[in-house]
Amino acid sequence: MPVRATLTFRVKEGAGDSFEQAWRRIAARVREHPDSLRQTLARDPDDPRTFVMTTDWANRESFSEFESSREQEELTAPLRELRESSAMNVHDIVVHIEGQTQ
């Protein structure tokens, strides 16, 4: 069953653009993983220091394996330097319906 990890980040003052650029570089690498389905980064328009990232994976096992890997630790190091805090939740995707306009 596919899973979605949702991470909320609060970045340091003035670090928003650097955070976004670092995330894009990391996402380009993560998308090469065969069980990575999609990634999204959103920024709160009312609080530009708050970002929400979602990442969908083919199954919980693959996500957990990647999340605890040395590769993930090294890839995400630049984000840790730019953030004040983060929180993560992982949910099973029960239903996913695409919009009519793709």
All heavy atoms as an XYZ file, in Angstrom:
831
protein
N       0.851     -1.175      0.000
C       0.000      0.000      0.000
C       0.898      1.240      0.000
O       1.832      1.327      0.788
C      -0.893     -0.013      1.238
C      -1.695      1.262      1.413
S      -2.833      1.222      2.810
C      -4.043      0.078      2.184
N       0.638      2.205     -0.870
C       1.463      3.413     -0.893
C       1.296      4.237      0.378
O       0.266      4.165      1.046
C       0.966      4.185     -2.113
C      -0.256      3.498     -2.594
C      -0.381      2.196     -1.885
N       2.334      5.000      0.698
C       2.304      5.879      1.870
C       2.667      7.300      1.464
O       3.332      7.524      0.445
C       3.257      5.404      2.988
C       2.843      4.056      3.518
C       4.699      5.409      2.531
N       2.202      8.246      2.272
C       2.547      9.653      2.089
C       3.147     10.166      3.393
O       2.536     10.080      4.445
C       1.317     10.476      1.740
C       1.620     11.987      1.677
C       0.481     12.768      1.086
N       0.396     12.379     -0.330
C      -0.729     12.443     -1.042
N      -1.845     12.863     -0.497
N      -0.721     12.078     -2.317
N       4.365     10.684      3.282
C       4.997     11.350      4.414
C       4.781     12.846      4.245
O       4.992     13.390      3.154
C       6.487     11.032      4.469
N       4.338     13.487      5.309
C       4.123     14.929      5.310
C       5.067     15.524      6.342
O       5.027     15.141      7.511
C       2.659     15.267      5.660
O       1.802     14.602      4.735
C       2.419     16.759      5.610
N       5.918     16.424      5.879
C       6.873     17.077      6.770
C       6.607     18.571      6.765
O       6.464     19.181      5.701
C       8.310     16.824      6.306
C       8.786     15.385      6.408
C       8.466     14.621      5.145
C      10.268     15.363      6.677
N       6.535     19.141      7.941
C       6.366     20.580      8.087
C       7.674     21.149      8.620
O       8.208     20.659      9.624
C       5.206     20.903      9.049
O       4.019     20.283      8.543
C       4.994     22.400      9.167
N       8.189     22.147      7.929
C       9.467     22.768      8.288
C       9.245     24.231      8.639
O       8.502     24.934      7.956
C      10.447     22.740      7.104
C      10.809     21.383      6.621
C      10.163     20.834      5.522
C      11.804     20.648      7.235
C      10.503     19.586      5.044
C      12.148     19.390      6.764
C      11.502     18.855      5.667
N       9.928     24.689      9.642
C      10.025     26.113      9.950
C      11.490     26.463      9.699
O      12.392     25.912     10.328
C       9.658     26.369     11.403
C       9.803     27.788     11.832
C       8.502     28.526     11.653
N       8.639     29.838     12.262
C       8.045     30.905     11.802
N       7.248     30.808     10.773
N       8.204     32.053     12.372
N      11.742     27.343      8.713
C      13.119     27.669      8.355
C      13.601     28.902      9.105
O      12.800     29.710      9.589
C      13.293     27.852      6.830
C      12.916     26.580      6.094
C      12.515     29.027      6.312
N      14.894     29.037      9.172
C      15.494     30.197      9.827
C      15.154     31.472      9.066
O      14.926     31.435      7.844
C      17.014     30.022      9.909
C      17.419     28.854     10.789
C      18.916     28.662     10.770
C      19.310     27.465     11.631
N      20.746     27.186     11.561
N      15.137     32.567      9.761
C      14.852     33.873      9.159
C      15.767     34.098      7.960
O      16.984     33.930      8.047
C      15.066     34.979     10.196
C      14.648     36.343      9.716
C      13.143     36.500      9.579
O      12.417     36.048     10.473
O      12.710     37.076      8.565
N      15.173     34.428      6.814
C      15.935     34.731      5.612
C      16.435     33.526      4.838
O      17.122     33.671      3.831
N      16.082     32.300      5.286
C      16.616     31.092      4.650
C      15.633     30.429      3.685
O      15.946     29.381      3.124
C      17.024     30.079      5.721
N      14.484     31.042      3.437
C      13.454     30.406      2.612
C      13.909     30.052      1.212
O      13.703     28.931      0.746
N      14.515     30.990      0.525
C      14.949     30.720     -0.850
C      16.051     29.663     -0.894
O      16.042     28.784     -1.762
C      15.411     32.000     -1.534
C      14.264     32.965     -1.804
O      13.091     32.515     -1.810
O      14.541     34.161     -2.001
N      16.978     29.720      0.042
C      18.045     28.710      0.106
C      17.465     27.335      0.410
O      17.901     26.324     -0.153
C      19.075     29.079      1.174
O      19.725     30.276      0.831
N      16.466     27.294      1.290
C      15.805     26.033      1.625
C      15.147     25.443      0.380
O      15.303     24.264      0.082
C      14.763     26.265      2.723
C      14.073     25.016      3.172
C      14.616     24.236      4.184
C      12.884     24.621      2.599
C      13.979     23.075      4.598
C      12.240     23.470      3.001
C      12.789     22.698      4.006
N      14.420     26.268     -0.363
C      13.751     25.796     -1.569
C      14.757     25.265     -2.591
O      14.552     24.202     -3.188
C      12.921     26.909     -2.195
C      12.169     26.468     -3.430
C      11.345     27.569     -4.070
O      11.042     28.574     -3.400
O      11.020     27.414     -5.262
N      15.842     25.980     -2.799
C      16.860     25.541     -3.758
C      17.488     24.219     -3.323
O      17.690     23.322     -4.151
C      17.926     26.617     -3.924
C      17.428     27.852     -4.626
C      18.423     29.004     -4.538
O      19.547     28.849     -4.084
N      17.986     30.178     -4.973
N      17.791     24.092     -2.041
C      18.377     22.845     -1.532
C      17.386     21.697     -1.681
O      17.760     20.587     -2.089
C      18.786     23.012     -0.070
N      16.109     21.960     -1.378
C      15.091     20.927     -1.510
C      14.990     20.446     -2.958
O      14.891     19.252     -3.213
C      13.730     21.420     -1.015
C      12.701     20.347     -1.069
C      12.429     19.423     -0.106
C      11.824     20.046     -2.165
N      11.439     18.565     -0.541
C      11.049     18.938     -1.803
C      11.619     20.610     -3.417
C      10.091     18.381     -2.637
C      10.663     20.066     -4.255
C       9.911     18.958     -3.858
N      15.024     21.361     -3.907
C      14.945     20.982     -5.326
C      16.099     20.047     -5.716
O      15.894     19.064     -6.436
C      14.961     22.210     -6.223
C      13.659     22.981     -6.210
C      13.808     24.267     -7.038
N      12.633     25.082     -6.984
C      11.605     24.980     -7.841
N      11.634     24.093     -8.807
N      10.566     25.772     -7.715
N      17.297     20.343     -5.246
C      18.451     19.482     -5.556
C      18.261     18.093     -4.943
O      18.531     17.072     -5.586
C      19.749     20.113     -5.051
C      20.212     21.308     -5.874
C      21.606     21.762     -5.489
N      21.721     22.177     -4.100
C      21.449     23.410     -3.645
N      21.050     24.353     -4.479
N      21.602     23.698     -2.375
N      17.794     18.060     -3.711
C      17.578     16.784     -3.029
C      16.468     15.999     -3.715
O      16.598     14.801     -3.971
C      17.236     17.032     -1.542
C      18.460     17.626     -0.836
C      16.771     15.749     -0.867
C      18.145     18.287      0.478
N      15.365     16.663     -4.051
C      14.227     16.000     -4.690
C      14.624     15.381     -6.027
O      14.141     14.300     -6.390
C      13.077     16.989     -4.875
N      15.504     16.044     -6.751
C      15.965     15.506     -8.036
C      16.680     14.168     -7.837
O      16.581     13.273     -8.681
C      16.884     16.506     -8.731
N      17.372     14.035     -6.739
C      18.057     12.769     -6.440
C      17.090     11.717     -5.909
O      17.159     10.559     -6.294
C      19.172     13.002     -5.413
C      20.316     13.865     -5.895
C      21.341     13.094     -6.716
N      21.829     11.881     -6.089
C      22.751     11.813     -5.146
N      23.327     12.922     -4.710
N      23.119     10.653     -4.645
N      16.176     12.124     -5.027
C      15.232     11.177     -4.431
C      14.326     10.577     -5.496
O      13.984      9.401     -5.438
C      14.403     11.848     -3.315
C      13.284     10.942     -2.828
C      15.311     12.256     -2.152
N      13.973     11.356     -6.501
C      13.059     10.850     -7.531
C      13.665      9.696     -8.319
O      12.950      8.950     -8.978
C      12.619     11.971     -8.471
C      13.681     12.410     -9.448
C      13.235     13.576    -10.273
N      12.103     13.205    -11.112
C      11.954     13.523    -12.375
N      12.863     14.250    -12.970
N      10.910     13.144    -13.055
N      14.981      9.515     -8.233
C      15.635      8.399     -8.911
C      15.401      7.058     -8.206
O      15.611      6.010     -8.801
C      17.134      8.668     -9.027
C      17.458      9.870     -9.889
C      18.914     10.265     -9.836
O      19.713      9.590     -9.136
O      19.271     11.263    -10.489
N      14.962      7.116     -6.950
C      14.689      5.885     -6.211
C      13.479      5.202     -6.847
O      12.462      5.851     -7.094
C      14.415      6.206     -4.740
C      14.370      4.997     -3.864
N      13.333      4.100     -3.903
C      15.242      4.548     -2.936
C      13.563      3.147     -3.023
N      14.720      3.394     -2.425
N      13.544      3.907     -7.126
C      12.456      3.240     -7.849
C      11.105      3.245     -7.119
O      10.069      3.135     -7.771
C      12.969      1.805     -8.044
C      14.086      1.641     -7.082
C      14.659      3.012     -6.828
N      11.092      3.393     -5.809
C       9.831      3.385     -5.059
C       9.342      4.776     -4.681
O       8.321      4.919     -4.016
C       9.955      2.520     -3.807
C      10.020      1.037     -4.151
O       9.446      0.651     -5.187
O      10.641      0.274     -3.393
N      10.050      5.810     -5.102
C       9.589      7.184     -4.880
C       8.575      7.524     -5.958
O       8.880      7.487     -7.148
C      10.784      8.150     -4.951
O      10.325      9.484     -4.900
N       7.355      7.866     -5.543
C       6.279      8.123     -6.504
C       6.145      9.596     -6.869
O       5.923      9.935     -8.025
C       4.941      7.622     -5.945
C       4.893      6.136     -5.586
C       3.539      5.799     -4.968
C       5.183      5.275     -6.801
N       6.211     10.485     -5.890
C       6.092     11.924     -6.164
C       6.503     12.699     -4.917
O       6.479     12.179     -3.811
C       4.685     12.314     -6.608
C       3.631     12.342     -5.545
C       2.211     12.550     -6.056
N       1.814     11.640     -7.106
C       1.430     10.367     -6.917
N       1.409      9.863     -5.701
N       1.076      9.611     -7.924
N       6.845     13.970     -5.159
C       7.231     14.881     -4.076
C       6.646     16.255     -4.373
O       6.584     16.653     -5.536
C       8.746     15.002     -3.993
C       9.453     13.680     -3.785
C      10.937     13.837     -3.966
O      11.601     14.353     -3.093
N      11.443     13.436     -5.115
N       6.261     16.936     -3.331
C       5.718     18.284     -3.484
C       6.246     19.153     -2.349
O       6.322     18.707     -1.206
C       4.170     18.268     -3.415
O       3.671     17.394     -4.407
C       3.587     19.649     -3.610
N       6.588     20.386     -2.682
C       6.970     21.360     -1.670
C       6.008     22.530     -1.775
O       5.809     23.082     -2.860
C       8.410     21.845     -1.879
C       8.931     22.826     -0.819
C       9.022     22.150      0.551
C      10.275     23.393     -1.235
N       5.411     22.902     -0.661
C       4.488     24.039     -0.609
C       4.991     25.026      0.434
O       5.627     24.643      1.422
C       3.082     23.565     -0.243
N       4.697     26.315      0.190
C       5.112     27.376      1.110
C       3.867     28.112      1.580
O       2.995     28.442      0.771
C       6.054     28.327      0.382
C       6.776     29.302      1.262
C       7.757     30.105      0.439
N       8.772     30.690      1.289
C       9.856     31.263      0.846
N      10.089     31.337     -0.460
N      10.736     31.774      1.670
N       3.775     28.368      2.851
C       2.626     29.061      3.429
C       2.677     30.534      3.023
O       3.622     31.236      3.374
C       2.664     28.931      4.952
C       1.444     29.492      5.643
O       0.787     30.391      5.087
O       1.161     29.033      6.762
N       1.673     31.020      2.274
C       1.717     32.420      1.831
C       1.575     33.414      2.985
O       2.008     34.556      2.873
C       0.536     32.533      0.858
C      -0.389     31.448      1.276
C       0.480     30.336      1.809
N       0.995     32.965      4.106
C       0.841     33.844      5.261
C       2.025     33.780      6.212
O       2.154     34.623      7.104
C      -0.450     33.495      6.016
C      -1.689     33.719      5.165
O      -1.701     34.710      4.388
O      -2.620     32.909      5.255
N       2.864     32.779      6.041
C       4.059     32.619      6.875
C       5.148     32.005      6.002
O       5.335     30.794      5.977
C       3.766     31.721      8.077
C       4.982     31.534      8.961
O       6.031     32.183      8.727
O       4.897     30.724      9.907
N       5.886     32.842      5.247
C       6.851     32.322      4.275
C       8.021     31.528      4.875
O       8.818     30.964      4.130
C       7.345     33.567      3.539
C       6.841     34.736      4.287
C       5.771     34.281      5.218
N       8.094     31.440      6.189
C       9.119     30.603      6.815
C       8.631     29.178      7.043
O       9.394     28.327      7.490
C       9.561     31.215      8.143
C      10.345     32.516      7.939
C      10.721     33.172      9.245
N      11.495     32.274     10.089
C      11.612     32.436     11.407
N      11.029     33.441     12.018
N      12.331     31.588     12.108
N       7.374     28.905      6.713
C       6.803     27.572      6.906
C       6.607     26.888      5.563
O       5.959     27.422      4.667
C       5.467     27.644      7.663
O       5.699     28.216      8.955
C       4.850     26.273      7.826
N       7.187     25.702      5.429
C       7.078     24.868      4.237
C       6.443     23.538      4.624
O       6.669     23.030      5.730
C       8.465     24.573      3.647
C       9.121     25.754      3.001
C       9.814     26.684      3.760
C       9.064     25.930      1.622
C      10.436     27.766      3.166
C       9.682     27.011      1.017
C      10.365     27.928      1.790
N       5.686     22.960      3.691
C       5.138     21.621      3.872
C       5.566     20.788      2.674
O       5.334     21.169      1.528
C       3.599     21.645      3.993
C       3.053     20.228      4.082
C       3.169     22.476      5.200
N       6.206     19.672      2.963
C       6.644     18.760      1.922
C       5.841     17.480      2.033
O       5.624     16.979      3.140
C       8.123     18.421      2.091
C       8.636     17.492      1.001
S      10.195     16.685      1.426
C       9.618     15.328      2.396
N       5.370     16.982      0.893
C       4.774     15.652      0.871
C       5.594     14.795     -0.081
O       6.087     15.273     -1.097
C       3.297     15.664      0.423
O       3.205     16.239     -0.874
C       2.428     16.437      1.395
N       5.751     13.547      0.298
C       6.470     12.599     -0.534
C       5.724     11.276     -0.484
O       5.386     10.788      0.589
C       7.947     12.449     -0.095
O       8.608     11.518     -0.934
C       8.093     12.048      1.351
N       5.368     10.757     -1.645
C       4.640      9.499     -1.746
C       5.593      8.386     -2.148
O       6.423      8.570     -3.045
C       3.519      9.602     -2.785
C       2.430     10.579     -2.386
O       2.454     11.109     -1.252
O       1.540     10.824     -3.218
N       5.419      7.242     -1.491
C       6.272      6.084     -1.735
C       5.411      4.862     -2.011
O       4.259      4.779     -1.559
C       7.172      5.836     -0.518
C       8.266      6.847     -0.452
C       8.155      8.168     -0.087
C       9.618      6.655     -0.816
N       9.362      8.794     -0.194
C      10.287      7.887     -0.638
C      10.337      5.563     -1.264
C      11.634      8.050     -0.903
C      11.696      5.726     -1.518
C      12.319      6.960     -1.338
N       5.949      3.916     -2.734
C       5.212      2.716     -3.135
C       4.713      1.915     -1.936
O       3.641      1.322     -1.982
C       6.074      1.836     -4.029
N       5.493      1.924     -0.851
C       5.085      1.183      0.346
C       5.868      1.696      1.554
O       6.881      2.377      1.411
C       5.272     -0.326      0.149
C       6.681     -0.672     -0.245
O       7.627     -0.454      0.513
N       6.846     -1.208     -1.460
N       5.370      1.368      2.721
C       5.964      1.838      3.979
C       7.379      1.291      4.166
O       8.260      1.992      4.667
C       5.070      1.425      5.149
C       5.492      2.015      6.482
C       4.469      1.724      7.556
N       3.210      2.397      7.309
C       2.911      3.615      7.739
N       3.797      4.301      8.441
N       1.740      4.153      7.474
N       7.597      0.064      3.750
C       8.912     -0.547      3.922
C       9.988      0.216      3.149
O      11.070      0.494      3.687
C       8.887     -2.026      3.490
C       8.002     -2.910      4.348
C       6.495     -2.733      4.076
O       6.127     -2.301      2.966
O       5.698     -3.013      4.982
N       9.696      0.542      1.903
C      10.661      1.286      1.086
C      10.930      2.666      1.672
O      12.070      3.119      1.721
C      10.160      1.441     -0.346
O      10.145      0.213     -0.987
N       9.865      3.331      2.102
C      10.043      4.652      2.694
C      10.893      4.548      3.959
O      11.835      5.317      4.141
C       8.700      5.316      3.012
C       8.868      6.587      3.781
C       9.360      7.724      3.153
C       8.595      6.638      5.133
C       9.556      8.898      3.864
C       8.793      7.812      5.850
C       9.275      8.935      5.218
N      10.560      3.615      4.831
C      11.300      3.465      6.089
C      12.766      3.133      5.840
O      13.655      3.659      6.517
C      10.663      2.379      6.955
O       9.377      2.759      7.340
N      12.998      2.272      4.850
C      14.378      1.911      4.513
C      15.152      3.143      4.039
O      16.281      3.382      4.463
C      14.379      0.834      3.436
C      15.751      0.357      3.054
C      15.678     -0.711      1.976
O      15.095     -1.776      2.238
O      16.207     -0.463      0.868
N      14.534      3.921      3.148
C      15.204      5.130      2.667
C      15.381      6.136      3.792
O      16.452      6.727      3.946
C      14.414      5.765      1.516
C      15.038      7.038      1.028
C      16.166      7.011      0.226
C      14.512      8.269      1.393
C      16.766      8.192     -0.201
C      15.102      9.450      0.970
C      16.239      9.406      0.169
N      14.353      6.330      4.593
C      14.382      7.337      5.664
C      15.499      7.065      6.666
O      16.075      7.994      7.220
C      13.021      7.371      6.363
C      12.867      8.461      7.378
C      12.925      9.867      6.802
O      12.741     10.053      5.585
O      13.167     10.797      7.585
N      15.820      5.805      6.881
C      16.863      5.465      7.856
C      18.219      5.206      7.202
O      19.156      4.762      7.869
C      16.430      4.247      8.675
O      16.273      3.129      7.836
N      18.346      5.497      5.907
C      19.588      5.199      5.187
C      20.633      6.307      5.337
O      20.314      7.459      5.596
C      19.296      4.988      3.698
O      18.951      6.214      3.080
N      21.865      5.919      5.122
C      22.970      6.875      5.111
C      22.796      7.872      3.960
O      23.089      9.053      4.090
C      24.294      6.132      4.983
C      25.512      7.028      5.009
C      26.789      6.181      5.008
N      27.950      6.998      5.137
C      28.464      7.403      6.299
N      27.895      7.033      7.423
N      29.550      8.151      6.333
N      22.285      7.384      2.821
C      22.046      8.249      1.662
C      21.099      9.392      2.031
O      21.368     10.554      1.725
C      21.457      7.442      0.506
C      21.098      8.283     -0.701
C      20.361      7.513     -1.780
O      19.869      6.398     -1.525
O      20.291      8.038     -2.900
N      20.006      9.060      2.699
C      19.044     10.091      3.097
C      19.690     11.068      4.079
O      19.507     12.278      3.981
C      17.796      9.441      3.718
C      16.670     10.402      3.998
C      16.747     11.049      5.372
O      17.625     10.782      6.185
N      15.834     11.947      5.622
N      20.443     10.555      4.993
C      21.125     11.397      5.991
C      22.044     12.407      5.310
O      22.045     13.593      5.636
C      21.926     10.497      6.942
C      22.636     11.226      8.037
C      21.705     11.721      9.132
O      20.593     11.193      9.261
O      22.105     12.653      9.847
N      22.804     11.944      4.328
C      23.725     12.832      3.614
C      22.988     13.806      2.704
O      23.340     14.987      2.631
C      24.729     11.998      2.817
C      25.694     11.231      3.699
C      26.560     10.242      2.939
O      26.417     10.111      1.701
O      27.393      9.579      3.601
N      21.956     13.317      2.010
C      21.212     14.184      1.090
C      20.525     15.341      1.805
O      20.505     16.463      1.309
C      20.137     13.377      0.345
C      20.549     12.583     -0.864
C      19.384     11.743     -1.363
C      21.051     13.493     -1.963
N      19.944     15.071      2.953
C      19.128     16.085      3.633
C      19.906     16.964      4.604
O      19.329     17.872      5.188
C      17.942     15.424      4.356
O      18.438     14.504      5.334
C      17.025     14.714      3.379
N      21.196     16.736      4.735
C      22.008     17.555      5.642
C      21.861     19.055      5.379
O      21.736     19.838      6.325
C      23.475     17.127      5.576
N      21.852     19.509      4.114
C      21.699     20.952      3.875
C      20.384     21.521      4.415
O      20.348     22.671      4.860
C      21.750     21.082      2.342
C      22.481     19.866      1.880
C      22.102     18.788      2.856
N      19.319     20.721      4.412
C      18.041     21.212      4.944
C      18.099     21.398      6.453
O      17.535     22.351      6.986
C      16.903     20.242      4.594
C      16.594     20.040      3.122
C      15.402     19.103      2.959
C      16.330     21.361      2.422
N      18.775     20.493      7.123
C      18.875     20.594      8.590
C      19.575     21.872      9.016
O      19.251     22.438     10.056
C      19.567     19.357      9.149
C      18.676     18.116      9.089
C      19.256     16.955      9.872
N      20.509     16.459      9.317
C      20.591     15.653      8.262
N      19.510     15.255      7.641
N      21.767     15.225      7.836
N      20.517     22.334      8.215
C      21.246     23.560      8.543
C      20.379     24.806      8.383
O      20.659     25.848      8.975
C      22.484     23.682      7.660
C      23.494     22.579      7.893
C      24.637     22.608      6.893
O      24.748     23.587      6.133
O      25.410     21.640      6.865
N      19.323     24.708      7.570
C      18.495     25.869      7.248
C      17.195     25.940      8.041
O      16.497     26.940      7.991
C      18.159     25.869      5.747
C      19.354     25.974      4.807
C      18.929     25.674      3.374
C      19.973     27.367      4.910
N      16.882     24.919      8.788
C      15.593     24.881      9.476
C      15.733     25.124     10.975
O      16.778     24.859     11.566
C      14.907     23.548      9.241
C      15.562     22.412      9.978
C      14.899     21.096      9.702
N      15.432     20.099     10.633
C      15.505     18.822     10.397
N      15.091     18.354      9.240
N      15.988     18.000     11.293
N      14.651     25.620     11.550
C      14.572     25.753     13.006
C      13.909     24.528     13.615
O      14.268     24.114     14.708
C      13.748     26.991     13.376
C      14.450     28.294     13.129
C      13.617     29.489     13.548
O      12.459     29.331     13.976
O      14.145     30.605     13.427
N      12.915     23.982     12.889
C      12.199     22.830     13.411
C      11.575     22.052     12.266
O      11.456     22.557     11.152
C      11.103     23.275     14.384
O      10.130     24.054     13.706
N      11.180     20.812     12.577
C      10.474     19.997     11.599
C       9.638     18.966     12.343
O       9.940     18.602     13.479
C      11.443     19.312     10.637
O      12.226     18.367     11.335
N       8.592     18.517     11.659
C       7.736     17.459     12.202
C       7.277     16.596     11.028
O       7.045     17.114      9.931
C       6.531     18.057     12.914
N       7.174     15.279     11.261
C       6.798     14.371     10.180
C       5.669     13.449     10.631
O       5.652     12.981     11.772
C       7.986     13.517      9.734
C       7.635     12.546      8.628
S       9.054     11.678      7.897
C       9.655     10.718      9.271
N       4.745     13.203      9.699
C       3.695     12.197      9.858
C       3.713     11.324      8.612
O       3.948     11.828      7.513
C       2.316     12.848      9.986
C       2.196     13.653     11.256
O       2.265     13.114     12.345
N       2.040     14.954     11.108
N       3.428     10.035      8.783
C       3.364      9.109      7.657
C       2.003      8.427      7.691
O       1.593      7.900      8.730
C       4.493      8.054      7.711
C       4.422      7.126      6.509
C       5.858      8.730      7.793
N       1.308      8.467      6.540
C      -0.032      7.889      6.441
C      -0.107      6.934      5.258
O       0.551      7.147      4.238
C      -1.080      8.993      6.233
C      -1.140      9.976      7.352
N      -0.405     11.136      7.349
C      -1.829      9.954      8.508
C      -0.656     11.797      8.466
N      -1.514     11.109      9.184
N      -0.949      5.913      5.403
C      -1.263      5.042      4.274
C      -2.182      5.808      3.331
O      -3.139      6.456      3.777
C      -1.979      3.772      4.731
C      -1.091      2.864      5.570
O       0.142      2.948      5.444
O      -1.639      2.068      6.353
N      -1.910      5.739      2.036
C      -2.802      6.365      1.055
C      -3.915      5.372      0.768
O      -3.676      4.294      0.237
C      -2.047      6.739     -0.236
C      -0.969      7.774      0.081
C      -3.023      7.248     -1.292
C      -0.097      8.143     -1.108
N      -5.122      5.747      1.122
C      -6.271      4.868      0.948
C      -6.887      5.067     -0.437
O      -7.208      4.110     -1.132
C      -7.321      5.121      2.054
C      -8.547      4.249      1.853
C      -6.705      4.897      3.427
N      -7.042      6.331     -0.841
C      -7.619      6.665     -2.128
C      -6.858      7.855     -2.681
O      -6.553      8.800     -1.951
C      -9.124      7.029     -2.008
C      -9.689      7.442     -3.364
C      -9.919      5.889     -1.414
N      -6.572      7.825     -3.968
C      -5.929      8.951     -4.650
C      -6.698      9.177     -5.957
O      -6.758      8.271     -6.786
C      -4.462      8.652     -4.953
C      -3.745      9.753     -5.629
N      -3.131     10.768     -4.931
C      -3.560     10.021     -6.936
C      -2.593     11.613     -5.805
N      -2.848     11.171     -7.017
N      -7.291     10.342     -6.110
C      -8.072     10.659     -7.304
C      -7.465     11.893     -7.956
O      -7.350     12.946     -7.326
C      -9.551     10.915     -6.955
C     -10.147      9.668     -6.307
C     -10.331     11.315     -8.208
C     -11.530      9.871     -5.732
N      -7.037     11.743     -9.191
C      -6.479     12.864     -9.953
C      -7.609     13.767    -10.434
O      -8.725     13.288    -10.689
C      -5.702     12.353    -11.167
C      -4.495     11.509    -10.830
C      -3.320     12.304    -10.287
O      -3.305     13.540    -10.436
O      -2.425     11.687     -9.692
N      -7.327     15.050    -10.598
C      -8.285     15.966    -11.174
C      -8.463     15.679    -12.667
O      -7.672     14.950    -13.273
N      -9.497     16.240    -13.229
C      -9.778     15.994    -14.656
C      -8.795     16.688    -15.566
O      -8.563     16.247    -16.679
C     -11.201     16.419    -14.985
C     -12.219     15.517    -14.347
C     -13.624     15.886    -14.759
O     -13.844     16.669    -15.651
N     -14.600     15.286    -14.093
N      -8.218     17.796    -15.128
C      -7.256     18.514    -15.964
C      -5.866     18.194    -15.474
O      -5.474     18.540    -14.381
C      -7.502     20.024    -15.909
O      -7.458     20.449    -14.541
C      -8.842     20.381    -16.512
N      -5.107     17.537    -16.281
C      -3.737     17.147    -15.938
C      -2.757     17.880    -16.796
O      -2.704     17.876    -17.912
C      -3.557     15.641    -16.103
C      -4.337     14.861    -15.082
C      -3.876     15.116    -13.655
O      -2.689     15.139    -13.369
N      -4.799     15.360    -12.775
